[in-house]
């Protein structure tokens, strides 16, 4: 592990666990205490320096190195060497009385319900309290290539390095649009912005600048409303670039003969930020890449198409963008890889997506039909029409599994409006998800066992086959969820 891996988010670490996000101690922890709270999330999932995956603990670990080298608390070092020279006179990482006297409240998306102050346990990941004017000074620091107020705080070459990713497979292929040292590229309407965004509960920010044009902005809102931030940022970008000539699109080029044709096929994402979500993201992110005249065509498994134009034999750009954002990876140690918007993707057998989608479709159909059939046989059972019919448990298990699945889905959907406070602690939502997912798996397996034990034992053939098929498919789904650690998962631990 190298410091560059921590700062470019190529450590392979999982992002902070929900319990780390939700932990809000009354007193400010030291950096060492924060990193020691739940070290399990800081285990590399792949070789460091190969794939990008955002992990908030990476900058915090790098900050701890600063403490060891300088002998100073990180917050004190930053205040002395950066806040003061940048005239960020009220900026602070800490929740001091002086800071509290100047703070605005942060609100839920409704704009009325406030969040409590969040004592982030790894403060270098994003705990700076500062005004918009002070953050504008920080933008000037980048635009002036490391200089502010006539003082050269960093060499211009250091700023160039901060803006350039170096430690991924894609960077080694020459892809420059990515995440550098705490600074990344965003392409908007042909403009190539550098900068960073950020967010805490109830607070969202975006800092972006155009190095060559000498223009930039910072925007902060005190509401958990990403849609509002996006609209405001769009308006500001339009204002900032209103007098600038829009970059021209490079001429389209034919796909060079060579490696591109060897990369056609299905891909799944393998650099998922929270590993716990990989069971879902790897399916939702399935992408088919095809070579066509003039470039590549990417199509998601659930629709949506993107066209990429060749820049070189391994680099491609969106047809509406001015820089390459896709790279074909030559290194085959981890299989056939492609870096594309959304992360690193690995080639999968061509039959696998169709198999997985077939299982999903079958599971949804059988769960729905089990519930529909239950609307018929349950009333009949209650009113005595099925007294002579045995083995009703065989019918009941798929229904109970389906209802458990629906409860889990509803709880997850409700919890996503405030995931940290609802999932990072033992709450109605987190405990309910644990219980309903566990119940789903138990009902599916028990249903399969009952179906197998009651075959040819006085149960109608069609009823048995439906119950058997439903329980068998749901057991496959349960096994998949168990493989990815979702069955039995306690989000607050």
C-alpha positions as CSV (number, residue, x, y, z in Angstrom):
1,X,0.0,0.0,0.0
2,X,1.3,3.4,-1.0
3,X,0.1,6.9,-0.1
4,X,-0.9,7.5,-3.7
5,X,-3.3,4.6,-3.4
6,X,-5.0,6.3,-0.4
7,X,-5.3,9.6,-2.1
8,X,-6.3,8.3,-5.5
9,X,-8.7,5.8,-3.9
10,X,-7.0,2.8,-5.4
11,X,-6.4,1.0,-2.1
12,X,-9.0,-1.5,-2.8
13,X,-10.6,-0.7,0.6
14,X,-14.3,-1.0,1.1
15,X,-16.0,2.3,1.9
16,X,-16.9,3.1,5.5
17,X,-19.4,0.7,7.0
18,X,-22.8,2.1,7.9
19,X,-21.9,1.8,11.6
20,X,-18.9,4.1,11.0
21,X,-21.1,6.7,9.2
22,X,-23.7,6.5,11.9
23,X,-21.4,6.7,14.9
24,X,-21.7,10.2,16.2
25,X,-19.8,10.5,19.5
26,X,-20.4,13.6,21.7
27,X,-16.7,14.4,21.8
28,X,-14.3,14.7,18.8
29,X,-12.2,11.5,18.4
30,X,-8.6,11.7,17.6
31,X,-7.7,10.5,14.1
32,X,-6.2,7.3,15.4
33,X,-9.4,6.6,17.4
34,X,-11.5,7.2,14.4
35,X,-9.5,4.8,12.2
36,X,-9.5,2.2,15.0
37,X,-13.2,2.2,15.4
38,X,-14.0,-0.4,12.7
39,X,-10.8,-1.4,10.9
40,X,-12.6,-4.3,9.1
41,X,-13.5,-2.0,6.3
42,X,-9.9,-1.3,5.6
43,X,-9.0,-4.6,4.0
44,X,-7.9,-4.5,0.3
45,X,-10.4,-6.4,-1.9
46,X,-7.9,-6.4,-4.8
47,X,-4.3,-5.5,-5.5
48,X,-3.8,-1.8,-4.6
49,X,-3.1,0.5,-7.5
50,X,-5.3,-1.3,-10.1
51,X,-8.9,-0.1,-9.8
52,X,-10.5,3.0,-8.5
53,X,-13.1,2.7,-5.8
54,X,-14.0,5.6,-3.5
55,X,-13.2,4.9,0.2
56,X,-13.6,7.7,2.7
57,X,-11.0,6.2,5.0
58,X,-8.2,6.6,2.5
59,X,-7.6,10.3,2.9
60,X,-7.9,9.8,6.7
61,X,-5.2,7.2,6.7
62,X,-3.0,9.5,4.6
63,X,-3.7,12.3,7.1
64,X,-2.5,10.0,9.9
65,X,0.8,9.7,8.0
66,X,1.0,13.5,8.1
67,X,0.6,13.4,11.9
68,X,3.3,10.8,12.2
69,X,5.7,12.8,10.0
70,X,5.1,16.3,11.4
71,X,4.4,15.4,15.0
72,X,1.3,17.7,14.8
73,X,-2.4,17.0,14.9
74,X,-3.6,16.9,11.3
75,X,-6.2,19.7,12.0
76,X,-3.5,21.9,13.4
77,X,-1.2,21.3,10.5
78,X,-3.8,22.2,8.0
79,X,-4.8,25.3,9.8
80,X,-1.2,26.5,10.0
81,X,-0.1,25.6,6.5
82,X,-3.3,25.9,4.4
83,X,-6.2,27.7,6.1
84,X,-4.2,30.7,7.2
85,X,-2.3,31.3,4.0
86,X,-5.5,30.9,2.0
87,X,-7.3,33.4,4.3
88,X,-9.8,30.8,5.4
89,X,-9.8,32.4,8.8
90,X,-13.0,30.7,10.1
91,X,-12.5,27.3,8.6
92,X,-12.2,24.4,11.0
93,X,-12.5,20.7,11.1
94,X,-13.7,20.8,14.7
95,X,-16.9,21.5,16.6
96,X,-15.7,24.3,18.7
97,X,-18.0,26.9,20.4
98,X,-16.7,29.6,18.0
99,X,-17.5,27.4,15.0
100,X,-20.9,26.5,16.3
101,X,-21.8,30.2,16.7
102,X,-21.3,30.6,12.9
103,X,-22.8,27.4,11.6
104,X,-26.0,27.2,9.6
105,X,-28.3,24.3,10.3
106,X,-28.4,21.3,7.9
107,X,-31.8,20.0,6.9
108,X,-33.4,16.9,5.5
109,X,-34.8,17.0,2.0
110,X,-38.0,18.5,3.3
111,X,-36.1,21.7,4.1
112,X,-37.6,21.8,7.6
113,X,-36.3,18.9,9.7
114,X,-32.7,19.6,10.9
115,X,-29.9,17.1,11.2
116,X,-27.8,17.1,14.4
117,X,-24.2,18.1,14.0
118,X,-22.3,15.1,12.6
119,X,-18.9,14.4,14.3
120,X,-17.4,12.5,11.5
121,X,-14.9,10.0,13.0
122,X,-12.5,10.3,10.0
123,X,-12.6,14.1,9.7
124,X,-10.1,14.4,6.7
125,X,-12.7,12.7,4.6
126,X,-14.9,15.8,4.7
127,X,-15.5,17.6,7.9
128,X,-14.3,21.1,7.0
129,X,-16.7,23.9,8.2
130,X,-16.0,26.9,6.0
131,X,-17.9,29.8,4.3
132,X,-18.5,30.1,0.6
133,X,-16.1,33.0,0.3
134,X,-13.3,31.0,2.0
135,X,-13.9,28.1,-0.3
136,X,-13.7,30.5,-3.2
137,X,-10.2,31.2,-2.1
138,X,-9.5,27.5,-2.4
139,X,-10.7,27.6,-6.0
140,X,-8.3,30.5,-6.6
141,X,-5.5,28.4,-5.3
142,X,-6.1,25.8,-8.0
143,X,-6.7,28.4,-10.8
144,X,-3.4,30.2,-9.8
145,X,-1.6,26.8,-10.0
146,X,-0.7,26.6,-6.3
147,X,-0.5,30.3,-5.6
148,X,-2.7,32.6,-3.5
149,X,-2.2,36.2,-2.4
150,X,1.2,36.3,-4.1
151,X,2.5,33.3,-2.1
152,X,3.4,30.1,-4.0
153,X,2.1,27.4,-1.6
154,X,2.7,24.5,-3.9
155,X,4.7,24.3,-7.2
156,X,2.6,24.5,-10.3
157,X,3.8,21.0,-11.1
158,X,2.2,19.7,-7.9
159,X,-1.2,21.0,-9.0
160,X,-0.7,19.3,-12.4
161,X,0.0,16.1,-10.6
162,X,-3.1,16.4,-8.3
163,X,-5.3,16.6,-11.4
164,X,-3.8,13.5,-13.0
165,X,-4.7,9.9,-12.1
166,X,-1.7,7.6,-12.2
167,X,-2.3,4.4,-10.2
168,X,-4.9,2.4,-12.1
169,X,-4.9,0.0,-15.0
170,X,-6.7,2.8,-17.0
171,X,-4.1,5.4,-16.1
172,X,-1.4,3.1,-17.3
173,X,-3.3,2.9,-20.7
174,X,-3.2,6.7,-20.9
175,X,-6.6,7.6,-19.5
176,X,-6.4,11.1,-18.0
177,X,-10.0,11.7,-17.1
178,X,-10.2,10.2,-13.6
179,X,-9.4,10.7,-10.0
180,X,-6.1,12.2,-9.1
181,X,-4.9,13.3,-5.7
182,X,-8.2,14.5,-4.1
183,X,-9.1,16.0,-7.4
184,X,-11.1,14.5,-10.3
185,X,-12.4,15.2,-13.8
186,X,-16.1,15.8,-14.6
187,X,-17.1,16.4,-18.3
188,X,-20.1,18.6,-18.7
189,X,-21.4,19.8,-22.0
190,X,-17.9,19.3,-23.5
191,X,-16.2,21.2,-20.7
192,X,-13.6,19.3,-18.7
193,X,-13.9,20.5,-15.1
194,X,-11.5,19.5,-12.3
195,X,-12.5,19.6,-8.6
196,X,-14.4,17.7,-6.1
197,X,-17.9,17.4,-4.5
198,X,-18.9,16.4,-1.0
199,X,-21.7,15.7,1.2
200,X,-22.7,15.2,4.8
201,X,-26.2,14.6,6.2
202,X,-28.1,17.7,5.2
203,X,-25.2,19.4,3.4
204,X,-24.1,19.1,-0.2
205,X,-21.2,20.9,-2.0
206,X,-19.6,21.1,-5.4
207,X,-16.3,22.7,-6.3
208,X,-15.2,22.8,-10.0
209,X,-12.9,24.8,-12.2
210,X,-11.5,25.0,-15.7
211,X,-7.7,25.3,-15.4
212,X,-7.1,26.7,-18.9
213,X,-10.0,29.2,-18.8
214,X,-9.2,30.5,-15.4
215,X,-12.8,30.1,-14.3
216,X,-14.4,28.1,-11.5
217,X,-17.1,28.0,-8.8
218,X,-18.1,26.5,-5.5
219,X,-21.7,25.9,-4.4
220,X,-23.0,24.7,-1.1
221,X,-26.5,24.0,0.0
222,X,-27.8,23.1,3.5
223,X,-30.4,20.5,2.4
224,X,-30.1,16.8,1.6
225,X,-31.5,17.5,-1.9
226,X,-29.2,16.4,-4.6
227,X,-31.6,17.4,-7.3
228,X,-31.5,21.0,-6.2
229,X,-27.7,21.0,-6.1
230,X,-27.6,19.6,-9.6
231,X,-29.9,22.2,-11.0
232,X,-28.0,25.0,-9.2
233,X,-24.7,23.7,-10.4
234,X,-26.0,23.5,-14.0
235,X,-27.0,27.2,-13.8
236,X,-23.7,28.3,-12.4
237,X,-21.7,26.3,-15.0
238,X,-23.7,28.0,-17.7
239,X,-23.0,31.4,-16.2
240,X,-19.3,30.7,-15.7
241,X,-18.8,29.5,-19.3
242,X,-21.2,32.0,-21.0
243,X,-18.4,34.1,-22.6
244,X,-16.0,31.2,-23.3
245,X,-15.8,29.5,-26.7
246,X,-17.2,26.0,-26.3
247,X,-14.5,23.3,-26.9
248,X,-14.9,21.7,-30.3
249,X,-15.4,18.0,-30.6
250,X,-12.4,16.1,-32.0
251,X,-13.0,14.6,-35.5
252,X,-14.4,11.1,-35.4
253,X,-12.0,8.3,-36.3
254,X,-12.5,4.7,-37.4
255,X,-11.9,2.0,-34.8
256,X,-8.2,1.0,-35.2
257,X,-7.7,-2.6,-36.2
258,X,-6.4,-4.4,-33.2
259,X,-7.6,-5.0,-29.6
260,X,-11.1,-3.5,-29.7
261,X,-12.7,-6.4,-31.5
262,X,-11.3,-8.8,-28.8
263,X,-13.2,-6.9,-26.1
264,X,-16.8,-7.2,-27.4
265,X,-19.2,-9.0,-25.1
266,X,-20.9,-8.7,-21.7
267,X,-19.3,-7.0,-18.7
268,X,-20.1,-6.7,-15.0
269,X,-18.8,-3.9,-12.6
270,X,-16.1,-5.2,-10.2
271,X,-15.1,-2.0,-8.4
272,X,-18.2,-1.4,-6.4
273,X,-17.8,1.3,-3.7
274,X,-19.7,-0.4,-0.9
275,X,-18.9,-4.2,-1.3
276,X,-22.2,-5.0,0.4
277,X,-24.1,-3.6,-2.6
278,X,-22.2,-5.7,-5.1
279,X,-24.9,-8.4,-5.2
280,X,-27.2,-5.9,-6.8
281,X,-24.9,-3.5,-8.6
282,X,-23.2,-6.4,-10.5
283,X,-26.6,-7.2,-12.1
284,X,-28.0,-3.7,-12.6
285,X,-24.6,-2.7,-14.1
286,X,-24.4,-5.5,-16.6
287,X,-23.3,-3.9,-19.9
288,X,-22.9,-5.3,-23.4
289,X,-20.1,-3.8,-25.5
290,X,-20.1,-4.1,-29.3
291,X,-17.7,-2.8,-31.9
292,X,-19.3,-0.7,-34.7
293,X,-18.3,1.7,-37.4
294,X,-16.6,4.6,-35.8
295,X,-16.3,3.2,-32.3
296,X,-18.0,1.2,-29.6
297,X,-21.6,0.9,-28.5
298,X,-22.4,0.2,-24.9
299,X,-25.9,-1.0,-23.9
300,X,-27.1,-1.6,-20.3
301,X,-28.9,-4.8,-19.5
302,X,-32.1,-2.8,-18.7
303,X,-31.7,-0.3,-21.6
304,X,-29.8,2.8,-22.4
305,X,-27.2,3.1,-25.1
306,X,-23.9,5.1,-25.3
307,X,-21.7,5.5,-28.2
308,X,-17.9,5.9,-27.9
309,X,-15.5,7.2,-30.5
310,X,-12.0,5.9,-30.9
311,X,-9.2,8.2,-29.7
312,X,-6.5,5.5,-30.0
313,X,-6.4,1.8,-30.2
314,X,-7.3,1.5,-26.5
315,X,-8.9,4.9,-25.6
316,X,-12.4,6.0,-26.5
317,X,-14.5,9.1,-25.8
318,X,-18.2,9.6,-25.7
319,X,-19.6,11.0,-28.9
320,X,-20.6,14.1,-27.1
321,X,-17.4,14.6,-25.1
322,X,-14.0,16.0,-25.9
323,X,-11.7,13.6,-23.8
324,X,-11.4,9.9,-23.5
325,X,-13.4,8.3,-20.7
326,X,-13.1,4.6,-21.6
327,X,-10.0,2.4,-21.7
328,X,-9.4,-1.2,-22.9
329,X,-7.1,-2.7,-20.3
330,X,-4.1,-4.6,-21.7
331,X,-3.3,-6.3,-18.4
332,X,-5.1,-9.7,-18.4
333,X,-4.1,-10.9,-14.9
334,X,-7.6,-10.3,-13.6
335,X,-9.3,-11.2,-16.8
336,X,-10.5,-9.0,-19.7
337,X,-11.1,-5.6,-18.2
338,X,-12.6,-2.3,-19.4
339,X,-12.5,1.0,-17.6
340,X,-15.7,2.9,-18.4
341,X,-17.9,5.6,-16.8
342,X,-19.1,3.7,-13.7
343,X,-15.9,2.0,-12.8
344,X,-13.9,-1.1,-13.8
345,X,-15.8,-3.8,-15.6
346,X,-14.8,-7.4,-16.2
347,X,-15.9,-9.7,-19.0
348,X,-18.3,-12.5,-18.1
349,X,-19.4,-15.5,-20.1
350,X,-22.0,-14.5,-22.6
351,X,-24.6,-16.9,-21.2
352,X,-24.3,-15.6,-17.6
353,X,-26.4,-12.4,-17.9
354,X,-29.2,-14.3,-19.6
355,X,-29.2,-17.0,-16.9
356,X,-29.3,-14.4,-14.1
357,X,-32.0,-12.4,-15.8
358,X,-34.1,-15.6,-16.4
359,X,-33.8,-16.5,-12.7
360,X,-34.9,-13.0,-11.7
361,X,-37.8,-13.1,-14.1
362,X,-38.9,-16.5,-12.9
363,X,-38.5,-15.5,-9.2
364,X,-40.7,-12.4,-9.7
365,X,-43.3,-14.3,-11.7
366,X,-43.5,-17.2,-9.3
367,X,-43.7,-14.9,-6.2
368,X,-46.4,-12.9,-7.9
369,X,-48.4,-16.0,-8.9
370,X,-48.0,-17.5,-5.4
371,X,-49.5,-14.4,-3.8
372,X,-52.3,-14.3,-6.4
373,X,-53.2,-18.0,-5.9
374,X,-53.2,-17.4,-2.1
375,X,-55.9,-14.9,-2.6
376,X,-58.0,-17.8,-3.8
377,X,-57.1,-20.7,-1.5
378,X,-56.6,-18.8,1.7
379,X,-60.3,-17.6,1.8
380,X,-61.4,-21.1,0.8
381,X,-59.3,-22.6,3.7
382,X,-60.8,-20.0,6.1
383,X,-64.4,-20.8,5.1
384,X,-63.9,-24.6,5.1
385,X,-63.7,-25.4,1.4
386,X,-60.3,-27.0,1.7
387,X,-60.8,-29.1,4.8
388,X,-60.1,-32.4,3.0
389,X,-57.0,-31.0,1.2
390,X,-53.7,-31.8,2.9
391,X,-50.2,-30.3,2.7
392,X,-51.3,-26.7,2.7
393,X,-47.9,-25.8,4.1
394,X,-46.4,-26.6,0.6
395,X,-48.6,-23.9,-0.8
396,X,-48.0,-21.5,2.1
397,X,-44.2,-21.5,2.1
398,X,-43.7,-19.7,-1.3
399,X,-46.4,-17.1,-0.3
400,X,-44.6,-16.4,3.0
401,X,-41.3,-16.2,1.2
402,X,-42.8,-13.7,-1.3
403,X,-44.3,-11.6,1.4
404,X,-41.0,-11.5,3.4
405,X,-39.3,-10.4,0.2
406,X,-41.8,-7.6,-0.3
407,X,-41.4,-6.5,3.3
408,X,-37.6,-6.4,2.9
409,X,-37.9,-4.4,-0.4
410,X,-40.3,-1.9,1.2
411,X,-38.1,-1.4,4.2
412,X,-35.0,-0.9,2.1
413,X,-36.8,1.6,-0.1
414,X,-38.0,3.5,3.0
415,X,-34.6,3.5,4.6
416,X,-32.8,4.9,1.6
417,X,-34.3,8.3,2.3
418,X,-32.0,8.5,5.4
419,X,-29.7,5.5,5.1
420,X,-27.2,6.4,7.7
421,X,-29.6,7.1,10.6
422,X,-31.9,4.3,9.6
423,X,-29.5,1.5,8.7
424,X,-26.3,2.4,10.6
425,X,-28.0,1.9,13.9
426,X,-30.4,-0.8,15.3
427,X,-33.7,0.7,14.1
428,X,-37.1,-0.5,12.9
429,X,-35.8,-0.4,9.4
430,X,-32.4,-2.1,9.9
431,X,-33.7,-4.8,12.2
432,X,-36.7,-5.3,10.0
433,X,-34.5,-5.8,6.9
434,X,-32.4,-8.4,8.8
435,X,-35.5,-10.3,9.9
436,X,-37.4,-10.2,6.6
437,X,-34.4,-11.3,4.5
438,X,-33.7,-14.1,7.0
439,X,-37.3,-15.1,6.9
440,X,-37.3,-15.1,3.1
441,X,-34.4,-17.5,3.0
442,X,-35.9,-19.8,5.7
443,X,-39.3,-20.0,4.0
444,X,-37.7,-20.6,0.6
445,X,-35.6,-23.5,1.8
446,X,-38.4,-25.0,4.0
447,X,-40.8,-24.8,1.1
448,X,-38.4,-26.7,-1.1
449,X,-37.9,-29.4,1.5
450,X,-41.6,-29.7,2.1
451,X,-42.3,-29.9,-1.7
452,X,-39.7,-32.7,-2.1
453,X,-41.1,-34.6,0.9
454,X,-44.7,-34.5,-0.3
455,X,-44.4,-35.4,-3.9
456,X,-47.0,-38.0,-4.9
457,X,-48.7,-37.7,-1.5
458,X,-52.2,-36.5,-2.1
459,X,-51.5,-33.1,-3.5
460,X,-52.7,-32.0,-6.9
461,X,-50.0,-32.3,-9.5
462,X,-50.3,-28.8,-10.8
463,X,-50.3,-27.3,-7.3
464,X,-47.3,-29.3,-6.4
465,X,-45.3,-28.4,-9.5
466,X,-46.0,-24.7,-8.9
467,X,-45.1,-24.8,-5.3
468,X,-41.9,-26.8,-6.1
469,X,-40.9,-24.5,-8.9
470,X,-41.5,-21.4,-6.7
471,X,-39.6,-22.8,-3.7
472,X,-36.7,-24.1,-5.9
473,X,-36.2,-20.7,-7.7
474,X,-36.5,-18.7,-4.5
475,X,-34.0,-21.1,-2.8
476,X,-31.6,-20.2,-5.7
477,X,-32.2,-16.5,-5.0
478,X,-31.6,-17.1,-1.2
479,X,-28.4,-18.9,-2.0
480,X,-27.2,-16.0,-4.1
481,X,-28.0,-13.5,-1.3
482,X,-26.3,-15.7,1.2
483,X,-23.2,-15.9,-1.0
484,X,-22.9,-12.1,-1.0
485,X,-23.6,-11.9,2.8
486,X,-27.1,-10.4,2.5
487,X,-28.9,-13.2,4.4
488,X,-28.2,-12.7,8.0
489,X,-26.7,-9.2,7.4
490,X,-27.1,-6.8,10.3
491,X,-26.5,-3.3,8.8
492,X,-25.8,-1.8,12.2
493,X,-22.8,-4.1,12.9
